Amino acid sequence: MDGEDRRSRFSSFVIGGLVGASAAIAAARRRRPRRRPPPRRNPQGLAAFEGAPCYREIVERELDTGEP
């Protein structure tokens, strides 16, 4: 009986160690700061449309007619 009990405790110890080690690795990965994505070169929001030919045409038309 004593030999089987020792094997059971040892295998439980090994499995617990593996689970604990994997949890420590997962925690270390989470704490690492993530890299920020590079800044976008394309304009965002309304600035993306201000350079478009159709937008410039509308602005010119509004300036000529005086309508907002």
mmCIF file of the N, C-alpha and C atoms, coordinates in Angstrom:
data_MODEL
# 
_entry.id   MODEL 
# 
loop_
_atom_site.group_PDB 
_atom_site.id 
_atom_site.type_symbol 
_atom_site.label_atom_id 
_atom_site.label_alt_id 
_atom_site.label_comp_id 
_atom_site.label_asym_id 
_atom_site.label_entity_id 
_atom_site.label_seq_id 
_atom_site.pdbx_PDB_ins_code 
_atom_site.Cartn_x 
_atom_site.Cartn_y 
_atom_site.Cartn_z 
_atom_site.occupancy 
_atom_site.B_iso_or_equiv 
_atom_site.pdbx_formal_charge 
_atom_site.auth_seq_id 
_atom_site.auth_comp_id 
_atom_site.auth_asym_id 
_atom_site.auth_atom_id 
_atom_site.pdbx_PDB_model_num 
ATOM 1   N N  . MET A 1 1  ? 0.814   -1.198 0.000   1.00 0.00 ? 1  MET A N  1 
ATOM 2   C CA . MET A 1 1  ? 0.000   0.000  0.000   1.00 0.00 ? 1  MET A CA 1 
ATOM 3   C C  . MET A 1 1  ? 0.849   1.249  0.000   1.00 0.00 ? 1  MET A C  1 
ATOM 4   N N  . ASP A 1 2  ? 1.954   1.188  0.743   1.00 0.00 ? 2  ASP A N  1 
ATOM 5   C CA . ASP A 1 2  ? 2.778   2.382  0.897   1.00 0.00 ? 2  ASP A CA 1 
ATOM 6   C C  . ASP A 1 2  ? 3.382   2.819  -0.439  1.00 0.00 ? 2  ASP A C  1 
ATOM 7   N N  . GLY A 1 3  ? 3.753   1.874  -1.288  1.00 0.00 ? 3  GLY A N  1 
ATOM 8   C CA . GLY A 1 3  ? 4.341   2.188  -2.592  1.00 0.00 ? 3  GLY A CA 1 
ATOM 9   C C  . GLY A 1 3  ? 3.326   2.851  -3.516  1.00 0.00 ? 3  GLY A C  1 
ATOM 10  N N  . GLU A 1 4  ? 2.109   2.367  -3.504  1.00 0.00 ? 4  GLU A N  1 
ATOM 11  C CA . GLU A 1 4  ? 1.065   2.955  -4.349  1.00 0.00 ? 4  GLU A CA 1 
ATOM 12  C C  . GLU A 1 4  ? 0.711   4.362  -3.880  1.00 0.00 ? 4  GLU A C  1 
ATOM 13  N N  . ASP A 1 5  ? 0.711   4.562  -2.587  1.00 0.00 ? 5  ASP A N  1 
ATOM 14  C CA . ASP A 1 5  ? 0.396   5.885  -2.035  1.00 0.00 ? 5  ASP A CA 1 
ATOM 15  C C  . ASP A 1 5  ? 1.475   6.898  -2.416  1.00 0.00 ? 5  ASP A C  1 
ATOM 16  N N  . ARG A 1 6  ? 2.727   6.453  -2.397  1.00 0.00 ? 6  ARG A N  1 
ATOM 17  C CA . ARG A 1 6  ? 3.828   7.341  -2.788  1.00 0.00 ? 6  ARG A CA 1 
ATOM 18  C C  . ARG A 1 6  ? 3.725   7.708  -4.264  1.00 0.00 ? 6  ARG A C  1 
ATOM 19  N N  . ARG A 1 7  ? 3.415   6.750  -5.115  1.00 0.00 ? 7  ARG A N  1 
ATOM 20  C CA . ARG A 1 7  ? 3.268   7.028  -6.544  1.00 0.00 ? 7  ARG A CA 1 
ATOM 21  C C  . ARG A 1 7  ? 2.124   8.004  -6.790  1.00 0.00 ? 7  ARG A C  1 
ATOM 22  N N  . SER A 1 8  ? 1.059   7.813  -6.069  1.00 0.00 ? 8  SER A N  1 
ATOM 23  C CA . SER A 1 8  ? -0.096  8.700  -6.222  1.00 0.00 ? 8  SER A CA 1 
ATOM 24  C C  . SER A 1 8  ? 0.265   10.126 -5.809  1.00 0.00 ? 8  SER A C  1 
ATOM 25  N N  . ARG A 1 9  ? 0.959   10.257 -4.708  1.00 0.00 ? 9  ARG A N  1 
ATOM 26  C CA . ARG A 1 9  ? 1.374   11.590 -4.255  1.00 0.00 ? 9  ARG A CA 1 
ATOM 27  C C  . ARG A 1 9  ? 2.374   12.220 -5.226  1.00 0.00 ? 9  ARG A C  1 
ATOM 28  N N  . PHE A 1 10 ? 3.305   11.410 -5.719  1.00 0.00 ? 10 PHE A N  1 
ATOM 29  C CA . PHE A 1 10 ? 4.302   11.924 -6.654  1.00 0.00 ? 10 PHE A CA 1 
ATOM 30  C C  . PHE A 1 10 ? 3.655   12.380 -7.956  1.00 0.00 ? 10 PHE A C  1 
ATOM 31  N N  . SER A 1 11 ? 2.751   11.570 -8.480  1.00 0.00 ? 11 SER A N  1 
ATOM 32  C CA . SER A 1 11 ? 2.088   11.960 -9.733  1.00 0.00 ? 11 SER A CA 1 
ATOM 33  C C  . SER A 1 11 ? 1.219   13.202 -9.513  1.00 0.00 ? 11 SER A C  1 
ATOM 34  N N  . SER A 1 12 ? 0.598   13.314 -8.364  1.00 0.00 ? 12 SER A N  1 
ATOM 35  C CA . SER A 1 12 ? -0.183  14.507 -8.046  1.00 0.00 ? 12 SER A CA 1 
ATOM 36  C C  . SER A 1 12 ? 0.724   15.731 -7.951  1.00 0.00 ? 12 SER A C  1 
ATOM 37  N N  . PHE A 1 13 ? 1.906   15.544 -7.359  1.00 0.00 ? 13 PHE A N  1 
ATOM 38  C CA . PHE A 1 13 ? 2.875   16.625 -7.252  1.00 0.00 ? 13 PHE A CA 1 
ATOM 39  C C  . PHE A 1 13 ? 3.350   17.080 -8.638  1.00 0.00 ? 13 PHE A C  1 
ATOM 40  N N  . VAL A 1 14 ? 3.628   16.135 -9.512  1.00 0.00 ? 14 VAL A N  1 
ATOM 41  C CA . VAL A 1 14 ? 4.106   16.458 -10.867 1.00 0.00 ? 14 VAL A CA 1 
ATOM 42  C C  . VAL A 1 14 ? 3.021   17.177 -11.657 1.00 0.00 ? 14 VAL A C  1 
ATOM 43  N N  . ILE A 1 15 ? 1.809   16.680 -11.597 1.00 0.00 ? 15 ILE A N  1 
ATOM 44  C CA . ILE A 1 15 ? 0.704   17.314 -12.323 1.00 0.00 ? 15 ILE A CA 1 
ATOM 45  C C  . ILE A 1 15 ? 0.450   18.717 -11.779 1.00 0.00 ? 15 ILE A C  1 
ATOM 46  N N  . GLY A 1 16 ? 0.479   18.870 -10.472 1.00 0.00 ? 16 GLY A N  1 
ATOM 47  C CA . GLY A 1 16 ? 0.305   20.190 -9.866  1.00 0.00 ? 16 GLY A CA 1 
ATOM 48  C C  . GLY A 1 16 ? 1.413   21.151 -10.269 1.00 0.00 ? 16 GLY A C  1 
ATOM 49  N N  . GLY A 1 17 ? 2.627   20.642 -10.356 1.00 0.00 ? 17 GLY A N  1 
ATOM 50  C CA . GLY A 1 17 ? 3.755   21.473 -10.784 1.00 0.00 ? 17 GLY A CA 1 
ATOM 51  C C  . GLY A 1 17 ? 3.596   21.932 -12.224 1.00 0.00 ? 17 GLY A C  1 
ATOM 52  N N  . LEU A 1 18 ? 3.141   21.031 -13.083 1.00 0.00 ? 18 LEU A N  1 
ATOM 53  C CA . LEU A 1 18 ? 2.929   21.401 -14.482 1.00 0.00 ? 18 LEU A CA 1 
ATOM 54  C C  . LEU A 1 18 ? 1.818   22.435 -14.626 1.00 0.00 ? 18 LEU A C  1 
ATOM 55  N N  . VAL A 1 19 ? 0.745   22.249 -13.884 1.00 0.00 ? 19 VAL A N  1 
ATOM 56  C CA . VAL A 1 19 ? -0.360  23.220 -13.935 1.00 0.00 ? 19 VAL A CA 1 
ATOM 57  C C  . VAL A 1 19 ? 0.102   24.568 -13.398 1.00 0.00 ? 19 VAL A C  1 
ATOM 58  N N  . GLY A 1 20 ? 0.826   24.566 -12.319 1.00 0.00 ? 20 GLY A N  1 
ATOM 59  C CA . GLY A 1 20 ? 1.334   25.807 -11.742 1.00 0.00 ? 20 GLY A CA 1 
ATOM 60  C C  . GLY A 1 20 ? 2.307   26.512 -12.675 1.00 0.00 ? 20 GLY A C  1 
ATOM 61  N N  . ALA A 1 21 ? 3.186   25.748 -13.321 1.00 0.00 ? 21 ALA A N  1 
ATOM 62  C CA . ALA A 1 21 ? 4.146   26.342 -14.252 1.00 0.00 ? 21 ALA A CA 1 
ATOM 63  C C  . ALA A 1 21 ? 3.437   26.948 -15.452 1.00 0.00 ? 21 ALA A C  1 
ATOM 64  N N  . SER A 1 22 ? 2.434   26.267 -15.965 1.00 0.00 ? 22 SER A N  1 
ATOM 65  C CA . SER A 1 22 ? 1.705   26.816 -17.116 1.00 0.00 ? 22 SER A CA 1 
ATOM 66  C C  . SER A 1 22 ? 0.934   28.075 -16.717 1.00 0.00 ? 22 SER A C  1 
ATOM 67  N N  . ALA A 1 23 ? 0.415   28.121 -15.512 1.00 0.00 ? 23 ALA A N  1 
ATOM 68  C CA . ALA A 1 23 ? -0.276  29.330 -15.042 1.00 0.00 ? 23 ALA A CA 1 
ATOM 69  C C  . ALA A 1 23 ? 0.711   30.487 -14.885 1.00 0.00 ? 23 ALA A C  1 
ATOM 70  N N  . ALA A 1 24 ? 1.905   30.202 -14.410 1.00 0.00 ? 24 ALA A N  1 
ATOM 71  C CA . ALA A 1 24 ? 2.920   31.252 -14.267 1.00 0.00 ? 24 ALA A CA 1 
ATOM 72  C C  . ALA A 1 24 ? 3.344   31.793 -15.621 1.00 0.00 ? 24 ALA A C  1 
ATOM 73  N N  . ILE A 1 25 ? 3.503   30.930 -16.594 1.00 0.00 ? 25 ILE A N  1 
ATOM 74  C CA . ILE A 1 25 ? 3.868   31.361 -17.944 1.00 0.00 ? 25 ILE A CA 1 
ATOM 75  C C  . ILE A 1 25 ? 2.752   32.211 -18.546 1.00 0.00 ? 25 ILE A C  1 
ATOM 76  N N  . ALA A 1 26 ? 1.510   31.788 -18.376 1.00 0.00 ? 26 ALA A N  1 
ATOM 77  C CA . ALA A 1 26 ? 0.378   32.555 -18.907 1.00 0.00 ? 26 ALA A CA 1 
ATOM 78  C C  . ALA A 1 26 ? 0.298   33.932 -18.257 1.00 0.00 ? 26 ALA A C  1 
ATOM 79  N N  . ALA A 1 27 ? 0.551   34.003 -16.964 1.00 0.00 ? 27 ALA A N  1 
ATOM 80  C CA . ALA A 1 27 ? 0.515   35.288 -16.262 1.00 0.00 ? 27 ALA A CA 1 
ATOM 81  C C  . ALA A 1 27 ? 1.647   36.189 -16.735 1.00 0.00 ? 27 ALA A C  1 
ATOM 82  N N  . ALA A 1 28 ? 2.815   35.628 -16.973 1.00 0.00 ? 28 ALA A N  1 
ATOM 83  C CA . ALA A 1 28 ? 3.948   36.430 -17.451 1.00 0.00 ? 28 ALA A CA 1 
ATOM 84  C C  . ALA A 1 28 ? 3.672   36.993 -18.833 1.00 0.00 ? 28 ALA A C  1 
ATOM 85  N N  . ARG A 1 29 ? 3.019   36.232 -19.673 1.00 0.00 ? 29 ARG A N  1 
ATOM 86  C CA . ARG A 1 29 ? 2.678   36.717 -21.015 1.00 0.00 ? 29 ARG A CA 1 
ATOM 87  C C  . ARG A 1 29 ? 1.662   37.849 -20.950 1.00 0.00 ? 29 ARG A C  1 
ATOM 88  N N  . ARG A 1 30 ? 0.734   37.766 -20.034 1.00 0.00 ? 30 ARG A N  1 
ATOM 89  C CA . ARG A 1 30 ? -0.288  38.813 -19.915 1.00 0.00 ? 30 ARG A CA 1 
ATOM 90  C C  . ARG A 1 30 ? 0.295   40.121 -19.397 1.00 0.00 ? 30 ARG A C  1 
ATOM 91  N N  . ARG A 1 31 ? 1.297   40.056 -18.551 1.00 0.00 ? 31 ARG A N  1 
ATOM 92  C CA . ARG A 1 31 ? 1.862   41.260 -17.947 1.00 0.00 ? 31 ARG A CA 1 
ATOM 93  C C  . ARG A 1 31 ? 2.786   41.994 -18.896 1.00 0.00 ? 31 ARG A C  1 
ATOM 94  N N  . ARG A 1 32 ? 3.263   41.317 -19.921 1.00 0.00 ? 32 ARG A N  1 
ATOM 95  C CA . ARG A 1 32 ? 4.165   41.937 -20.872 1.00 0.00 ? 32 ARG A CA 1 
ATOM 96  C C  . ARG A 1 32 ? 3.427   43.019 -21.652 1.00 0.00 ? 32 ARG A C  1 
ATOM 97  N N  . PRO A 1 33 ? 3.999   44.207 -21.759 1.00 0.00 ? 33 PRO A N  1 
ATOM 98  C CA . PRO A 1 33 ? 3.298   45.255 -22.515 1.00 0.00 ? 33 PRO A CA 1 
ATOM 99  C C  . PRO A 1 33 ? 3.217   44.884 -23.989 1.00 0.00 ? 33 PRO A C  1 
ATOM 100 N N  . ARG A 1 34 ? 2.061   45.122 -24.540 1.00 0.00 ? 34 ARG A N  1 
ATOM 101 C CA . ARG A 1 34 ? 1.870   44.799 -25.949 1.00 0.00 ? 34 ARG A CA 1 
ATOM 102 C C  . ARG A 1 34 ? 2.371   45.947 -26.808 1.00 0.00 ? 34 ARG A C  1 
ATOM 103 N N  . ARG A 1 35 ? 2.824   45.589 -27.972 1.00 0.00 ? 35 ARG A N  1 
ATOM 104 C CA . ARG A 1 35 ? 3.299   46.616 -28.896 1.00 0.00 ? 35 ARG A CA 1 
ATOM 105 C C  . ARG A 1 35 ? 2.124   47.389 -29.455 1.00 0.00 ? 35 ARG A C  1 
ATOM 106 N N  . ARG A 1 36 ? 2.307   48.672 -29.554 1.00 0.00 ? 36 ARG A N  1 
ATOM 107 C CA . ARG A 1 36 ? 1.266   49.503 -30.144 1.00 0.00 ? 36 ARG A CA 1 
ATOM 108 C C  . ARG A 1 36 ? 1.354   49.415 -31.654 1.00 0.00 ? 36 ARG A C  1 
ATOM 109 N N  . PRO A 1 37 ? 0.225   49.430 -32.305 1.00 0.00 ? 37 PRO A N  1 
ATOM 110 C CA . PRO A 1 37 ? 0.282   49.408 -33.772 1.00 0.00 ? 37 PRO A CA 1 
ATOM 111 C C  . PRO A 1 37 ? 0.871   50.722 -34.283 1.00 0.00 ? 37 PRO A C  1 
ATOM 112 N N  . PRO A 1 38 ? 1.535   50.679 -35.421 1.00 0.00 ? 38 PRO A N  1 
ATOM 113 C CA . PRO A 1 38 ? 2.126   51.918 -35.945 1.00 0.00 ? 38 PRO A CA 1 
ATOM 114 C C  . PRO A 1 38 ? 1.032   52.931 -36.271 1.00 0.00 ? 38 PRO A C  1 
ATOM 115 N N  . PRO A 1 39 ? 1.351   54.221 -36.165 1.00 0.00 ? 39 PRO A N  1 
ATOM 116 C CA . PRO A 1 39 ? 0.339   55.234 -36.460 1.00 0.00 ? 39 PRO A CA 1 
ATOM 117 C C  . PRO A 1 39 ? -0.110  55.138 -37.912 1.00 0.00 ? 39 PRO A C  1 
ATOM 118 N N  . ARG A 1 40 ? -1.372  55.432 -38.118 1.00 0.00 ? 40 ARG A N  1 
ATOM 119 C CA . ARG A 1 40 ? -1.920  55.356 -39.469 1.00 0.00 ? 40 ARG A CA 1 
ATOM 120 C C  . ARG A 1 40 ? -1.426  56.517 -40.307 1.00 0.00 ? 40 ARG A C  1 
ATOM 121 N N  . ARG A 1 41 ? -1.144  56.226 -41.546 1.00 0.00 ? 41 ARG A N  1 
ATOM 122 C CA . ARG A 1 41 ? -0.723  57.270 -42.465 1.00 0.00 ? 41 ARG A CA 1 
ATOM 123 C C  . ARG A 1 41 ? -1.916  57.902 -43.159 1.00 0.00 ? 41 ARG A C  1 
ATOM 124 N N  . ASN A 1 42 ? -3.003  57.177 -43.207 1.00 0.00 ? 42 ASN A N  1 
ATOM 125 C CA . ASN A 1 42 ? -4.204  57.691 -43.850 1.00 0.00 ? 42 ASN A CA 1 
ATOM 126 C C  . ASN A 1 42 ? -4.977  58.555 -42.869 1.00 0.00 ? 42 ASN A C  1 
ATOM 127 N N  . PRO A 1 43 ? -5.534  59.662 -43.330 1.00 0.00 ? 43 PRO A N  1 
ATOM 128 C CA . PRO A 1 43 ? -6.326  60.493 -42.424 1.00 0.00 ? 43 PRO A CA 1 
ATOM 129 C C  . PRO A 1 43 ? -7.604  59.772 -42.000 1.00 0.00 ? 43 PRO A C  1 
ATOM 130 N N  . GLN A 1 44 ? -8.081  60.145 -40.813 1.00 0.00 ? 44 GLN A N  1 
ATOM 131 C CA . GLN A 1 44 ? -9.291  59.523 -40.296 1.00 0.00 ? 44 GLN A CA 1 
ATOM 132 C C  . GLN A 1 44 ? -10.407 60.544 -40.238 1.00 0.00 ? 44 GLN A C  1 
ATOM 133 N N  . GLY A 1 45 ? -11.627 60.063 -40.181 1.00 0.00 ? 45 GLY A N  1 
ATOM 134 C CA . GLY A 1 45 ? -12.787 60.929 -40.029 1.00 0.00 ? 45 GLY A CA 1 
ATOM 135 C C  . GLY A 1 45 ? -13.000 61.791 -41.254 1.00 0.00 ? 45 GLY A C  1 
ATOM 136 N N  . LEU A 1 46 ? -13.409 63.033 -41.017 1.00 0.00 ? 46 LEU A N  1 
ATOM 137 C CA . LEU A 1 46 ? -13.719 63.955 -42.106 1.00 0.00 ? 46 LEU A CA 1 
ATOM 138 C C  . LEU A 1 46 ? -12.477 64.287 -42.921 1.00 0.00 ? 46 LEU A C  1 
ATOM 139 N N  . ALA A 1 47 ? -11.318 64.258 -42.317 1.00 0.00 ? 47 ALA A N  1 
ATOM 140 C CA . ALA A 1 47 ? -10.081 64.562 -43.041 1.00 0.00 ? 47 ALA A CA 1 
ATOM 141 C C  . ALA A 1 47 ? -9.858  63.593 -44.204 1.00 0.00 ? 47 ALA A C  1 
ATOM 142 N N  . ALA A 1 48 ? -10.391 62.408 -44.121 1.00 0.00 ? 48 ALA A N  1 
ATOM 143 C CA . ALA A 1 48 ? -10.250 61.440 -45.199 1.00 0.00 ? 48 ALA A CA 1 
ATOM 144 C C  . ALA A 1 48 ? -11.015 61.880 -46.438 1.00 0.00 ? 48 ALA A C  1 
ATOM 145 N N  . PHE A 1 49 ? -12.083 62.647 -46.266 1.00 0.00 ? 49 PHE A N  1 
ATOM 146 C CA . PHE A 1 49 ? -12.907 63.069 -47.394 1.00 0.00 ? 49 PHE A CA 1 
ATOM 147 C C  . PHE A 1 49 ? -12.522 64.441 -47.934 1.00 0.00 ? 49 PHE A C  1 
ATOM 148 N N  . GLU A 1 50 ? -11.802 65.223 -47.152 1.00 0.00 ? 50 GLU A N  1 
ATOM 149 C CA . GLU A 1 50 ? -11.486 66.586 -47.574 1.00 0.00 ? 50 GLU A CA 1 
ATOM 150 C C  . GLU A 1 50 ? -10.591 66.631 -48.799 1.00 0.00 ? 50 GLU A C  1 
ATOM 151 N N  . GLY A 1 51 ? -9.819  65.621 -49.047 1.00 0.00 ? 51 GLY A N  1 
ATOM 152 C CA . GLY A 1 51 ? -8.953  65.590 -50.225 1.00 0.00 ? 51 GLY A CA 1 
ATOM 153 C C  . GLY A 1 51 ? -9.608  64.964 -51.440 1.00 0.00 ? 51 GLY A C  1 
ATOM 154 N N  . ALA A 1 52 ? -10.789 64.433 -51.293 1.00 0.00 ? 52 ALA A N  1 
ATOM 155 C CA . ALA A 1 52 ? -11.469 63.758 -52.398 1.00 0.00 ? 52 ALA A CA 1 
ATOM 156 C C  . ALA A 1 52 ? -11.977 64.783 -53.410 1.00 0.00 ? 52 ALA A C  1 
ATOM 157 N N  . PRO A 1 53 ? -11.886 64.479 -54.704 1.00 0.00 ? 53 PRO A N  1 
ATOM 158 C CA . PRO A 1 53 ? -12.341 65.420 -55.729 1.00 0.00 ? 53 PRO A CA 1 
ATOM 159 C C  . PRO A 1 53 ? -13.822 65.787 -55.589 1.00 0.00 ? 53 PRO A C  1 
ATOM 160 N N  . CYS A 1 54 ? -14.660 64.840 -55.220 1.00 0.00 ? 54 CYS A N  1 
ATOM 161 C CA . CYS A 1 54 ? -16.085 65.140 -55.097 1.00 0.00 ? 54 CYS A CA 1 
ATOM 162 C C  . CYS A 1 54 ? -16.335 66.138 -53.956 1.00 0.00 ? 54 CYS A C  1 
ATOM 163 N N  . TYR A 1 55 ? -15.565 66.030 -52.886 1.00 0.00 ? 55 TYR A N  1 
ATOM 164 C CA . TYR A 1 55 ? -15.720 66.961 -51.767 1.00 0.00 ? 55 TYR A CA 1 
ATOM 165 C C  . TYR A 1 55 ? -15.276 68.360 -52.182 1.00 0.00 ? 55 TYR A C  1 
ATOM 166 N N  . ARG A 1 56 ? -14.145 68.441 -52.882 1.00 0.00 ? 56 ARG A N  1 
ATOM 167 C CA . ARG A 1 56 ? -13.664 69.752 -53.348 1.00 0.00 ? 56 ARG A CA 1 
ATOM 168 C C  . ARG A 1 56 ? -14.662 70.393 -54.296 1.00 0.00 ? 56 ARG A C  1 
ATOM 169 N N  . GLU A 1 57 ? -15.267 69.598 -55.125 1.00 0.00 ? 57 GLU A N  1 
ATOM 170 C CA . GLU A 1 57 ? -16.263 70.114 -56.074 1.00 0.00 ? 57 GLU A CA 1 
ATOM 171 C C  . GLU A 1 57 ? -17.464 70.705 -55.332 1.00 0.00 ? 57 GLU A C  1 
ATOM 172 N N  . ILE A 1 58 ? -17.908 70.026 -54.299 1.00 0.00 ? 58 ILE A N  1 
ATOM 173 C CA . ILE A 1 58 ? -19.050 70.512 -53.515 1.00 0.00 ? 58 ILE A CA 1 
ATOM 174 C C  . ILE A 1 58 ? -18.682 71.812 -52.810 1.00 0.00 ? 58 ILE A C  1 
ATOM 175 N N  . VAL A 1 59 ? -17.493 71.888 -52.252 1.00 0.00 ? 59 VAL A N  1 
ATOM 176 C CA . VAL A 1 59 ? -17.050 73.094 -51.555 1.00 0.00 ? 59 VAL A CA 1 
ATOM 177 C C  . VAL A 1 59 ? -16.975 74.266 -52.534 1.00 0.00 ? 59 VAL A C  1 
ATOM 178 N N  . GLU A 1 60 ? -16.403 74.023 -53.718 1.00 0.00 ? 60 GLU A N  1 
ATOM 179 C CA . GLU A 1 60 ? -16.323 75.089 -54.725 1.00 0.00 ? 60 GLU A CA 1 
ATOM 180 C C  . GLU A 1 60 ? -17.713 75.548 -55.139 1.00 0.00 ? 60 GLU A C  1 
ATOM 181 N N  . ARG A 1 61 ? -18.611 74.610 -55.309 1.00 0.00 ? 61 ARG A N  1 
ATOM 182 C CA . ARG A 1 61 ? -19.976 74.948 -55.709 1.00 0.00 ? 61 ARG A CA 1 
ATOM 183 C C  . ARG A 1 61 ? -20.657 75.782 -54.621 1.00 0.00 ? 61 ARG A C  1 
ATOM 184 N N  . GLU A 1 62 ? -20.459 75.412 -53.367 1.00 0.00 ? 62 GLU A N  1 
ATOM 185 C CA . GLU A 1 62 ? -21.053 76.171 -52.269 1.00 0.00 ? 62 GLU A CA 1 
ATOM 186 C C  . GLU A 1 62 ? -20.464 77.573 -52.171 1.00 0.00 ? 62 GLU A C  1 
ATOM 187 N N  . LEU A 1 63 ? -19.156 77.701 -52.425 1.00 0.00 ? 63 LEU A N  1 
ATOM 188 C CA . LEU A 1 63 ? -18.526 79.018 -52.389 1.00 0.00 ? 63 LEU A CA 1 
ATOM 189 C C  . LEU A 1 63 ? -19.038 79.911 -53.516 1.00 0.00 ? 63 LEU A C  1 
ATOM 190 N N  . ASP A 1 64 ? -19.261 79.323 -54.704 1.00 0.00 ? 64 ASP A N  1 
ATOM 191 C CA . ASP A 1 64 ? -19.762 80.100 -55.842 1.00 0.00 ? 64 ASP A CA 1 
ATOM 192 C C  . ASP A 1 64 ? -21.177 80.559 -55.636 1.00 0.00 ? 64 ASP A C  1 
ATOM 193 N N  . THR A 1 65 ? -22.037 79.699 -55.082 1.00 0.00 ? 65 THR A N  1 
ATOM 194 C CA . THR A 1 65 ? -23.450 80.052 -54.922 1.00 0.00 ? 65 THR A CA 1 
ATOM 195 C C  . THR A 1 65 ? -23.717 80.749 -53.594 1.00 0.00 ? 65 THR A C  1 
ATOM 196 N N  . GLY A 1 66 ? -22.820 80.646 -52.651 1.00 0.00 ? 66 GLY A N  1 
ATOM 197 C CA . GLY A 1 66 ? -23.021 81.266 -51.357 1.00 0.00 ? 66 GLY A CA 1 
ATOM 198 C C  . GLY A 1 66 ? -23.934 80.473 -50.446 1.00 0.00 ? 66 GLY A C  1 
ATOM 199 N N  . GLU A 1 67 ? -24.257 79.240 -50.812 1.00 0.00 ? 67 GLU A N  1 
ATOM 200 C CA . GLU A 1 67 ? -25.114 78.387 -49.987 1.00 0.00 ? 67 GLU A CA 1 
ATOM 201 C C  . GLU A 1 67 ? -24.250 77.525 -49.066 1.00 0.00 ? 67 GLU A C  1 
ATOM 202 N N  . PRO A 1 68 ? -24.701 77.329 -47.854 1.00 0.00 ? 68 PRO A N  1 
ATOM 203 C CA . PRO A 1 68 ? -23.942 76.473 -46.923 1.00 0.00 ? 68 PRO A CA 1 
ATOM 204 C C  . PRO A 1 68 ? -24.122 75.012 -47.207 1.00 0.00 ? 68 PRO A C  1 
# 
